[in-house]
Amino acid sequence: MVVDGSSDETVDRLFHALADATRRDILRRCVRGELSVSRLAEAYPMSFAAVQKHVTVLERAGLVTKQRRGREQLVRTDPDAVGRARRALDELENAWRARVDRMSGLLADEHGPEENGRDSGDTTKGQDR
């Protein structure tokens, strides 16, 4: 699947990053304003290094950006990346809807003559009841 010129690998990184509840929470927190990694780490029952790894996954997926300011690394959500995720989901939905529509059409073609051409009480030559 290609979304806005993004490769499958890019889309995979995006959904991998969004698959984790901690990373989604980090995104929500950073939408409200940029936070330092150390400030984020205070909110979770895990080590600073673990939070840092989560932020790195988000950064590789393009969902957040980090900027060094002095000794701190500030994390900010990239709203365009969230839009890319939404567009990727929209493309998946459109693909599945198209498949369902094609299957519905095939089923209608397959069952159409029975429903439209014969009365349910009619028997045809050679058919046993």
C-alpha positions, 0 to 999 in steps of 0.5 A: 500500500502506498499512502501519499508516496510513502512506501509499505515500510514507512506505513509499517513503521507508522502502524507498529508505533501506533500499536503500543498503548504507551506510545499512543499515550506519549503522542496524546501527551505531546499533542498538548505541548512539547515535553522533555523525555525526562518529564515523559518518563515520570508518567510511566512505571518504567525506566527512563531508557524504556521511555526513550526507546518508545520515543525513538520508535515514534520518531522513526515512524515520523510521529514525533520530532525531538529537539535538543534544548540544553541537556533536555530532549523535547518531544513534539507530535507531528500532526501531519504524521497522524494525518498520514495514518488516517489516510492509510486507514482510509485507503485500507477501508476503501480497498476492503469496501471495494472487495466486499462490493465485488463479492456482493456483485458476484453473489448477486450474479450467482443467485440472481437467476434463481430469485428473478427467473423462477418461482420457488414452487416450480420444479424443473425437468429431472429435479426430485423434490 
